[in-house]
Amino acid sequence: MIHDKEFTQYKELKELLKFNDHGIDFEKVLALDICTLTYQTELSLPQIFYSFFLSNSLIKPLVAGLLKPGILVIEANTRPEFASLLKQMLKDLSNYEIVPLSDHRISILPNIFLALASFAFVWKRTHKILPLTSIIYLSSRLTYYRTIAKAIIKELENKKINCHTLVSFNCQVRLEALFTQFANNQGLKTYTLTHGMSYTSYRKFIPVDALNGENVTANKILVWGESNKTDLSRNFGIDPSRILTAGNPLYPLQKINVQQSFRCAVILLGRKIYDNGNQNILKVAAELKKQYGIEFAVRLHPSLDAQFYSQYCHKLGLSLADSTIQLKEMLQKSEYDFAIVNNSTTYYESMYHNMICFRYEPDENDAFHGLDDKFTNASSLYDRITTFKNADPYILNNEVKFVLEENLGMGINRYREILEN
C-alpha cells in the first residue's frame, strides 16, 4: 500500500487555503511552503518570520521584460545542473530575456496591513489543525507573495505589455507560480519546462516531487519524451493537448553501443530517504565481488552521510568513486562497463553513456520505464547480468535507444520550433 499521508495532508491544507486575489490563486503559490510543513521540514525562527520583511528587487527587471517584444524566461533555481539544462534549452532562441527570481532584500518597513490580513486569513482557516508557528510561517509567506503581486500590478499601471510568451523553468512553485498566473491573466502564452522524471507514478510513498505534476500553473508543459507526456496525463489528469514533447538537448542523438563485459560497475546510491536500500545494494555488490570477482565503485548521493558510507564500504571491501567529479564527466571516462542505481534518473544517464543499468526492485519508488533489469538479491542480479551479457547486441542497442528516446528525449530538440511560433 502506498504511503501518501504527507501529500494528502498537503492537498487538504491547500484546499483550506484557497484564496484568489487579482486573478492569482495564492494556494498554488503557497504549494511548496505547505509541503514544507506537511513533510515536516524543520524551520528555524528566522525562517518562520523573515518573509514578513522580504521584498524582491527584481520587480523592475521583470516589468522591463514584459514591456519588450519577445520571450521572457523566469527561473528561481540555484543548482548548476539546472542552469546548464536551461541554457541548452534556450540556446537556439533568437529573442528572449532571462530574469532570475532568487534576488531578495529585507524591507525595513513591512506591509503591516497585508501581514495582519494574511495572518487573519490563515488563522481562520487552519487554527484548529496547525500550531501557531506553522500559521505564522504560512502567513509570512502569503504576505510576501501578496506584496510582490501588488508591486508588479502597480508597476505596470498604464503600461502596455509587449512580451508575447512567458517561459517558467518550474511554474509549480512560489514566485514562478505567481508570475505564471499573472502572465496567464494578461493573455500571454505560458510554458513550463521539465527538469526531471517527476511525472511518474509512485509505488511506496509520494515525494514532494509530485508537485511538478499536481500544481502546474502554465498553459503548456514542455516534456522530454513521449513517456513523460503519457505519465503526466495519466497520473495527474493533465489534458494531453497541453503537453508538448520538446526533448532534452543535454542528450543529443548518438549511436548507442552498450558494453557487455560486466567486469566493473559503478553504484549510484539514492537519496538519504533510501538509506536501507542503499545498504542492501552494497551487501549484494560485496557478495558478487566475492563470488565472481566483479569490481564495484560506490558514488554517494550528496544527501548521504559520507563518513558512515566510507566506513561501511571499507568493511564490505568496496571502493568509493570520486564524488568531486561531475557525474557526466565520470560517466564519459568509461571507467565502468555497467551501473546499479537506486531510485534516480541517473538510470537513463548511465544508459546514454553505453552502460546497462540495473535497478534494485525492493526499494523502488519511482516507476521509471525501462528494460527488464531489476534485481532483488545477488542471485537475481547475476542472472540479469548473464542475460544481458549474452543478448544480441543489435537488439539490445535498439532497445536502449528506444528507452532513451521515449523517456530522456534523446535526439529531440523542438524548443525553438515551439516557443517562437
SERO-242327 format. One record per residue (C-alpha): x, y, z; residue in three letters. Coordinates in pm, whole numbers, always signed. Each point is the difference from the previous one (the first is absolute). Layout:
<nodes>
+--------+--------+--------+------+
|   east |  north |     up | type |
+--------+--------+--------+------+
|      X |      Y |      Z |  ALA |
...
+--------+--------+--------+------+
</nodes>
This chain:
<nodes>
+--------+--------+--------+------+
|   east |  north |     up | type |
+--------+--------+--------+------+
|     +0 |     +0 |     +0 |  MET |
|   +136 |   +341 |    -97 |  ILE |
|    +82 |   +245 |   +281 |  HIS |
|   -160 |   +331 |    -95 |  ASP |
|    -65 |   +160 |   +341 |  LYS |
|   +218 |   +309 |    -55 |  GLU |
|   -124 |    +64 |   -353 |  PHE |
|   -364 |    -50 |   +103 |  THR |
|    +48 |   +246 |   +287 |  GLN |
|   +156 |   +245 |   -246 |  TYR |
|   -302 |    -19 |   -232 |  LYS |
|   -245 |    +38 |   +289 |  GLU |
|   +186 |   +303 |   +136 |  LEU |
|    +30 |   +150 |   -346 |  LYS |
|   -379 |    -33 |    -42 |  GLU |
|    -56 |   +178 |   +332 |  LEU |
|   +228 |   +285 |   -109 |  LEU |
|   -173 |    +72 |   -331 |  LYS |
|    +32 |   +371 |    -56 |  PHE |
|    -23 |   +199 |   -322 |  ASN |
|   +106 |   +361 |    -33 |  ASP |
|    +52 |   +187 |   -330 |  HIS |
|    -62 |   -327 |   -184 |  GLY |
|   +281 |   -184 |   +181 |  ILE |
|    -72 |   -320 |   +194 |  ASP |
|   +232 |    +49 |   +295 |  PHE |
|    -43 |   -355 |   +129 |  GLU |
|   +191 |   -109 |   -312 |  LYS |
|   +274 |   +251 |    +76 |  VAL |
|    +15 |   -135 |   +358 |  LEU |
|    +16 |   -365 |   -110 |  ALA |
|   +366 |    -64 |    +79 |  LEU |
|    -26 |   +192 |   +328 |  ASP |
|   -294 |   -220 |   +100 |  ILE |
|   +210 |   -307 |    -83 |  CYS |
|   +274 |   +139 |   +222 |  THR |
|   -243 |    -51 |   +287 |  LEU |
|   -167 |   -326 |    -97 |  THR |
|   +332 |   -166 |    -81 |  TYR |
|   +125 |   +120 |   +339 |  GLN |
|   +297 |   +209 |   -108 |  THR |
|   +154 |   +163 |   +307 |  GLU |
|    -31 |   +379 |     -2 |  LEU |
|   +207 |   +243 |   +203 |  SER |
|   -155 |   +311 |   +154 |  LEU |
|   +151 |   +228 |   -269 |  PRO |
|   -148 |   -226 |   -271 |  GLN |
|   -343 |    +23 |   +163 |  ILE |
|     -2 |   +380 |    +23 |  PHE |
|   +235 |   +141 |   -262 |  TYR |
|   -243 |     +1 |   -294 |  SER |
|   -199 |   +275 |   +172 |  PHE |
|   +299 |   +223 |    -78 |  PHE |
|    +90 |   -125 |   -347 |  LEU |
|    -32 |   +196 |   -318 |  SER |
|   +132 |    -83 |   -345 |  ASN |
|   +243 |   +227 |   -179 |  SER |
|    -78 |   -154 |   -337 |  LEU |
|   -343 |   +151 |    -52 |  ILE |
|   +140 |   +270 |   -228 |  LYS |
|   +202 |   -243 |   -220 |  PRO |
|   -303 |   -227 |    -19 |  LEU |
|   -226 |   +286 |   -107 |  VAL |
|   +264 |   +114 |   -251 |  ALA |
|     -3 |   -349 |   -149 |  GLY |
|   -378 |     +7 |    -30 |  LEU |
|    +10 |   +332 |   -184 |  LEU |
|   +242 |   -130 |   -266 |  LYS |
|   -113 |   -207 |   -301 |  PRO |
|   +116 |   -362 |    +10 |  GLY |
|    +29 |   -278 |   +257 |  ILE |
|    +46 |    +52 |   +373 |  LEU |
|   +161 |   -287 |   +194 |  VAL |
|    -25 |    -20 |   +379 |  ILE |
|   +185 |   -239 |   +228 |  GLU |
|    +71 |    -22 |   +372 |  ALA |
|   +236 |   -297 |    +17 |  ASN |
|   +356 |    +14 |   +132 |  THR |
|   +121 |   -346 |   -103 |  ARG |
|   +274 |     -1 |   -267 |  PRO |
|   -139 |   -305 |   -181 |  GLU |
|   -334 |   +177 |    -44 |  PHE |
|   +176 |   +312 |   -128 |  ALA |
|   +176 |   -215 |   -257 |  SER |
|   -327 |   -162 |   -107 |  LEU |
|   -174 |   +338 |    -38 |  LEU |
|   +291 |   +139 |   -202 |  LYS |
|    -21 |   -290 |   -246 |  GLN |
|   -378 |    +29 |    -31 |  MET |
|    +23 |   +368 |    -92 |  LEU |
|   +317 |     +7 |   -210 |  LYS |
|   -179 |     -1 |   -337 |  ASP |
|   -251 |   +274 |    +88 |  LEU |
|    +58 |   +336 |   -165 |  SER |
|   -188 |   +247 |   +220 |  ASN |
|    -31 |    -73 |   +370 |  TYR |
|    +95 |   +144 |   +336 |  GLU |
|    +61 |   -187 |   +326 |  ILE |
|    -99 |   +148 |   +335 |  VAL |
|   +119 |   -201 |   +304 |  PRO |
|   -239 |    +15 |   +295 |  LEU |
|   +235 |    -84 |   +284 |  SER |
|   +108 |   +355 |    +87 |  ASP |
|   -172 |   +102 |   +323 |  HIS |
|    +56 |   +294 |   +231 |  ARG |
|   -120 |    +90 |   +349 |  ILE |
|   -258 |   +275 |    +31 |  SER |
|    +34 |   +217 |   +311 |  ILE |
|   -367 |    +98 |    -22 |  LEU |
|   -210 |   -312 |    -62 |  PRO |
|   -359 |    +31 |   -121 |  ASN |
|   -177 |    -21 |   +336 |  ILE |
|   -349 |     -5 |   -153 |  PHE |
|    +82 |   -295 |   -228 |  LEU |
|   +176 |   -182 |   +283 |  ALA |
|   -303 |    +29 |   +230 |  LEU |
|   -244 |    -90 |   -277 |  ALA |
|   +204 |   -304 |    -99 |  SER |
|    +34 |   -117 |   +359 |  PHE |
|   -375 |    +41 |    +57 |  ALA |
|    -76 |   -203 |   -313 |  PHE |
|   +238 |   -287 |    +80 |  VAL |
|   -106 |     -3 |   +367 |  TRP |
|   -369 |    -20 |    -87 |  LYS |
|    +52 |   -290 |   -241 |  ARG |
|   +258 |   -208 |   +190 |  THR |
|    +13 |    +81 |   +375 |  HIS |
|   -178 |   -326 |    +89 |  LYS |
|   +260 |   -216 |   -174 |  ILE |
|   +330 |   +194 |     -3 |  LEU |
|   +226 |   +124 |   +281 |  PRO |
|    +56 |   +374 |    +30 |  LEU |
|   +353 |    -16 |   -146 |  THR |
|   -133 |   -164 |   -318 |  SER |
|   -276 |   +260 |    -30 |  ILE |
|   +255 |   +280 |    +36 |  ILE |
|   +225 |   -163 |   -261 |  TYR |
|   -279 |    -29 |   -258 |  LEU |
|   -118 |   +352 |    +82 |  SER |
|   +348 |   +140 |    -57 |  SER |
|    +29 |   -177 |   -335 |  ARG |
|   -347 |   +114 |   -109 |  LEU |
|    +86 |   +358 |   +103 |  THR |
|   +314 |    -13 |   -212 |  TYR |
|   -178 |   -134 |   -309 |  TYR |
|   -284 |   +251 |    +28 |  ARG |
|   +253 |   +284 |    +41 |  THR |
|   +175 |   -110 |   -319 |  ILE |
|   -329 |    -36 |   -192 |  ALA |
|   -114 |   +349 |    +97 |  LYS |
|   +340 |   +147 |    -88 |  ALA |
|     +4 |   -143 |   -352 |  ILE |
|   -360 |   +104 |    -65 |  ILE |
|    +79 |   +354 |   +116 |  LYS |
|   +320 |    +12 |   -209 |  GLU |
|   -195 |    -96 |   -313 |  LEU |
|   -274 |   +259 |    +40 |  GLU |
|    -65 |   +182 |   -329 |  ASN |
|   +272 |   -201 |   -176 |  LYS |
|    -41 |   -229 |   -298 |  LYS |
|   +132 |   -355 |    +23 |  ILE |
|   +176 |    -88 |   -326 |  ASN |
|   +147 |   -335 |   +106 |  CYS |
|   -196 |   -283 |   -169 |  HIS |
|   +135 |   -305 |   +184 |  THR |
|   +106 |    -81 |   +355 |  LEU |
|   +213 |   -309 |    +63 |  VAL |
|    +35 |   -119 |   +359 |  SER |
|   +267 |   -249 |    +96 |  PHE |
|   -227 |   -140 |   +273 |  ASN |
|   -345 |   +163 |     +1 |  CYS |
|   -116 |   -225 |   +283 |  GLN |
|   +170 |   +183 |   +286 |  VAL |
|     +7 |   +335 |   +175 |  ARG |
|    +79 |   +312 |   -204 |  LEU |
|     +0 |   -193 |   -326 |  GLU |
|   -355 |   -117 |    +78 |  ALA |
|    -99 |   +359 |    +79 |  LEU |
|   +148 |   +161 |   -312 |  PHE |
|   -123 |   -279 |   -229 |  THR |
|   -358 |    +56 |   +119 |  GLN |
|    +44 |   +375 |    -44 |  PHE |
|   +117 |    -61 |   -358 |  ALA |
|   -301 |   -224 |    -64 |  ASN |
|   -228 |   +281 |   +111 |  ASN |
|   +174 |   +239 |   -243 |  GLN |
|    -66 |   -233 |   -292 |  GLY |
|   +361 |   -109 |    -49 |  LEU |
|    +87 |   -347 |   -122 |  LYS |
|   +150 |   -180 |   +300 |  THR |
|   +224 |   -305 |     +4 |  TYR |
|   +181 |   -192 |   +270 |  THR |
|   +304 |   -219 |    -48 |  LEU |
|    +79 |   -347 |   +130 |  THR |
|   +307 |    -54 |   +218 |  HIS |
|    -41 |   -359 |   +117 |  GLY |
|   -203 |   -321 |    -18 |  MET |
|   -254 |   +108 |   +263 |  SER |
|   -319 |    -70 |   -198 |  TYR |
|    +35 |   -371 |    +69 |  THR |
|   -227 |   -203 |   +225 |  SER |
|   +133 |    -93 |   +344 |  TYR |
|     -6 |   -344 |   +160 |  ARG |
|    +85 |    +54 |   +367 |  LYS |
|    -43 |   +365 |    +92 |  PHE |
|    -75 |   +328 |   -174 |  ILE |
|   +292 |   +246 |    +20 |  PRO |
|    -11 |   +378 |    -27 |  VAL |
|   +107 |    -46 |   -365 |  ASP |
|   -362 |    -84 |    -81 |  ALA |
|    -72 |   +376 |    +15 |  LEU |
|   +150 |    +19 |   -348 |  ASN |
|   -302 |   -183 |   -138 |  GLY |
|   -266 |   +104 |   +252 |  GLU |
|    +51 |   +379 |    +17 |  ASN |
|    +56 |   +106 |   -362 |  VAL |
|    -92 |   +365 |    -61 |  THR |
|   +122 |    +46 |   -361 |  ALA |
|   -229 |    -61 |   -295 |  ASN |
|   +248 |   -232 |   -171 |  LYS |
|   +255 |   -247 |   +138 |  ILE |
|   +312 |    -84 |   -201 |  LEU |
|   +117 |   -356 |    +76 |  VAL |
|   +303 |   -201 |   -103 |  TRP |
|   -149 |   -313 |   -157 |  GLY |
|   -331 |   -163 |    -86 |  GLU |
|     -6 |   -206 |   +320 |  SER |
|     +7 |   +327 |   +202 |  ASN |
|   -307 |   +113 |   -191 |  LYS |
|   -181 |   -326 |    +72 |  THR |
|    +94 |     +8 |   +370 |  ASP |
|   -102 |   +364 |    +48 |  LEU |
|   -340 |    -65 |   -154 |  SER |
|    -66 |   -334 |   +168 |  ARG |
|   +135 |    +75 |   +348 |  ASN |
|   -104 |   +365 |    +38 |  PHE |
|   -295 |    +42 |   -235 |  GLY |
|   +164 |   +262 |   -223 |  ILE |
|   -172 |    +32 |   -339 |  ASP |
|   +240 |   -146 |   -263 |  PRO |
|    -58 |   +308 |   -218 |  SER |
|   +187 |   +205 |   +262 |  ARG |
|   +308 |   -225 |    -11 |  ILE |
|   +261 |    +41 |   -275 |  LEU |
|   +300 |   -228 |    -53 |  THR |
|   +304 |   +228 |    -35 |  ALA |
|   +292 |   -230 |    +86 |  GLY |
|   +304 |    +42 |   +221 |  ASN |
|   +284 |   +178 |   -186 |  PRO |
|   +252 |   -119 |   +258 |  LEU |
|    -32 |   -338 |   -173 |  TYR |
|    +44 |    +40 |   -377 |  PRO |
|    -43 |   -300 |   -226 |  LEU |
|   +293 |   -237 |    +11 |  GLN |
|    +76 |   -357 |   -101 |  LYS |
|    -76 |   -238 |   +287 |  ILE |
|   +248 |   -279 |    +51 |  ASN |
|    -39 |   -137 |   +352 |  VAL |
|   +283 |   -193 |   +158 |  GLN |
|    -64 |   -366 |    +79 |  GLN |
|   +313 |   -100 |   +191 |  SER |
|   -138 |    +59 |   +353 |  PHE |
|   +335 |     +5 |   +178 |  ARG |
|    -13 |   +332 |   +188 |  CYS |
|   -306 |   +193 |   +118 |  ALA |
|    -78 |   +335 |   +155 |  VAL |
|   -275 |     +1 |   +263 |  ILE |
|   -200 |   +325 |     -1 |  LEU |
|   -161 |    +12 |   +342 |  LEU |
|   -333 |   +171 |    +61 |  GLY |
|    -94 |   +285 |   +232 |  ARG |
|     +8 |    -28 |   +380 |  LYS |
|   -364 |   -113 |     +9 |  ILE |
|   +119 |   -318 |   -175 |  TYR |
|   +271 |    -80 |   +257 |  ASP |
|   -118 |   -356 |    +70 |  ASN |
|    -15 |    -89 |   -367 |  GLY |
|   +341 |   +157 |    -59 |  ASN |
|   +156 |   -221 |   +266 |  GLN |
|   -171 |   -311 |   -136 |  ASN |
|   +136 |    +75 |   -348 |  ILE |
|   +351 |    +27 |   +143 |  LEU |
|    -38 |   -339 |   +167 |  LYS |
|   -109 |   -150 |   -332 |  VAL |
|   +301 |   +156 |   -173 |  ALA |
|   +238 |   -135 |   +263 |  ALA |
|   -143 |   -348 |    -50 |  GLU |
|    +42 |    +16 |   -378 |  LEU |
|   +354 |   +128 |    +37 |  LYS |
|    +84 |   -292 |   +228 |  LYS |
|   -166 |   -264 |   -222 |  GLN |
|    +78 |   +124 |   -350 |  TYR |
|   +279 |   +254 |    +32 |  GLY |
|   -207 |   +293 |   -132 |  ILE |
|   +140 |   +334 |   +114 |  GLU |
|   -226 |   +275 |   +138 |  PHE |
|    +52 |   +371 |    +70 |  ALA |
|   -260 |   +187 |   +206 |  VAL |
|   -110 |   +357 |    -78 |  ARG |
|   -183 |   +170 |   +286 |  LEU |
|   -300 |   +225 |    -36 |  HIS |
|    +75 |   +346 |   +152 |  PRO |
|   -267 |    -54 |   +268 |  SER |
|   +172 |   -311 |   +143 |  LEU |
|   +226 |    -21 |   +305 |  ASP |
|   +341 |    -23 |   -168 |  ALA |
|   +181 |   -114 |   +314 |  GLN |
|   -245 |   -283 |    +66 |  PHE |
|     +7 |   -126 |   -358 |  TYR |
|   +378 |    +23 |    -19 |  SER |
|    +26 |   -229 |   +301 |  GLN |
|   -280 |   -226 |   -122 |  TYR |
|   +156 |    -44 |   -345 |  CYS |
|   +341 |    -65 |   +150 |  HIS |
|   -150 |   -272 |   +220 |  LYS |
|   -155 |   -165 |   -309 |  LEU |
|   +314 |    +33 |   -211 |  GLY |
|   -149 |   +254 |   -241 |  LEU |
|   +171 |   +315 |   -123 |  SER |
|   -146 |   +351 |    -17 |  LEU |
|    -16 |   +189 |   -330 |  ALA |
|   +122 |   +360 |     -2 |  ASP |
|   -314 |   +202 |    +73 |  SER |
|   +173 |   +332 |    -74 |  THR |
|    -11 |    -80 |   -372 |  ILE |
|   -324 |    +88 |   -179 |  GLN |
|   -205 |   -312 |    -77 |  LEU |
|     +0 |    +68 |   -374 |  LYS |
|   +379 |    +32 |     -2 |  GLU |
|    +35 |   -322 |   +197 |  MET |
|   -227 |   -193 |   -237 |  LEU |
|   +176 |   +139 |   -307 |  GLN |
|   +332 |   -141 |   +121 |  LYS |
|   -136 |   -353 |    -65 |  SER |
|   +178 |   -145 |   +303 |  GLU |
|   -303 |   -219 |    +73 |  TYR |
|   -188 |   -237 |   -229 |  ASP |
|   -333 |    -16 |   +185 |  PHE |
|   -186 |   +178 |   +280 |  ALA |
|   -238 |    -61 |   +290 |  ILE |
|   -242 |   +270 |   +106 |  VAL |
|   -244 |    +60 |   +283 |  ASN |
|   -298 |   +224 |    -85 |  ASN |
|   +171 |   +254 |   -224 |  SER |
|    -17 |   +132 |   -355 |  THR |
|   +369 |    -85 |    -21 |  THR |
|   -149 |   -327 |   -120 |  TYR |
|    -51 |   +161 |   -342 |  TYR |
|   +322 |   +198 |    +14 |  GLU |
|   +198 |   -321 |    +47 |  SER |
|   -163 |   -159 |   -304 |  MET |
|    +68 |   +312 |   -206 |  TYR |
|   +367 |    -60 |    +78 |  HIS |
|    -21 |   -358 |   -129 |  ASN |
|    -42 |   -183 |   +329 |  MET |
|   -277 |   -242 |    +89 |  ILE |
|   -143 |   +119 |   +331 |  CYS |
|   -165 |   -228 |   +256 |  PHE |
|   -271 |   +110 |   +244 |  ARG |
|    -52 |   -129 |   +354 |  TYR |
|   -367 |   -100 |     -3 |  GLU |
|    -79 |    -34 |   +376 |  PRO |
|    +78 |   +368 |    +56 |  ASP |
|   -154 |   +128 |   -324 |  GLU |
|   -233 |   +296 |    +43 |  ASN |
|    +23 |   +184 |   -333 |  ASP |
|   -167 |   -211 |   -268 |  ALA |
|   +245 |    +80 |   -280 |  PHE |
|    -51 |   -159 |   -341 |  HIS |
|   +294 |   -210 |   -112 |  GLY |
|   +149 |   -341 |    -73 |  LEU |
|    -51 |   -330 |   +182 |  ASP |
|   +289 |    +83 |   +233 |  ASP |
|   -136 |    -19 |   +356 |  LYS |
|   +152 |   -218 |   +270 |  PHE |
|    -80 |    -94 |   +359 |  THR |
|   +316 |   -178 |   +122 |  ASN |
|   +343 |   -116 |   -115 |  ALA |
|   -139 |   -303 |   -181 |  SER |
|   -257 |   +195 |   -202 |  SER |
|   +255 |   +274 |    -83 |  LEU |
|   +246 |   -255 |   -134 |  TYR |
|   -282 |   -158 |   -201 |  ASP |
|    -79 |   +339 |   -156 |  ARG |
|   +370 |    +59 |    -71 |  ILE |
|    +25 |   -336 |   -175 |  THR |
|   -310 |    +74 |   -208 |  THR |
|   +130 |   +335 |   -124 |  PHE |
|   +349 |   -138 |    -50 |  LYS |
|   -137 |   -257 |   -244 |  ASN |
|   -256 |   +228 |   -167 |  ALA |
|    +16 |    +76 |   -371 |  ASP |
|   +186 |   +336 |    -19 |  PRO |
|   -213 |   +136 |   -286 |  TYR |
|   -329 |    -71 |   +178 |  ILE |
|   +133 |   +123 |   +336 |  LEU |
|   +132 |   +329 |   -141 |  ASN |
|   -331 |    +68 |   -174 |  ASN |
|   -190 |    -67 |   +323 |  GLU |
|   +224 |   +243 |   +190 |  VAL |
|    -36 |   +261 |   -277 |  LYS |
|   -380 |    -25 |    +20 |  PHE |
|     +1 |    +38 |   +380 |  VAL |
|   +221 |   +310 |    -24 |  LEU |
|   -211 |   +163 |   -271 |  GLU |
|   -331 |    -68 |   +177 |  GLU |
|   +112 |   +106 |   +347 |  ASN |
|   +306 |   +224 |    -21 |  LEU |
|    -95 |   +163 |   -329 |  GLY |
|   +332 |    -94 |   -158 |  MET |
|    +50 |   +162 |   -339 |  GLY |
|   -310 |   +222 |    +31 |  ILE |
|    +30 |   +381 |    +17 |  ASN |
|   -319 |   +192 |    -89 |  ARG |
|    +33 |   +301 |   +233 |  TYR |
|    +52 |   +258 |   -273 |  ARG |
|   -274 |   -153 |   -216 |  GLU |
|   -251 |    +13 |   +286 |  ILE |
|    +91 |   +322 |   +180 |  LEU |
|    +52 |   +225 |   -303 |  GLU |
|   -324 |    -97 |   -178 |  ASN |
+--------+--------+--------+------+
</nodes>
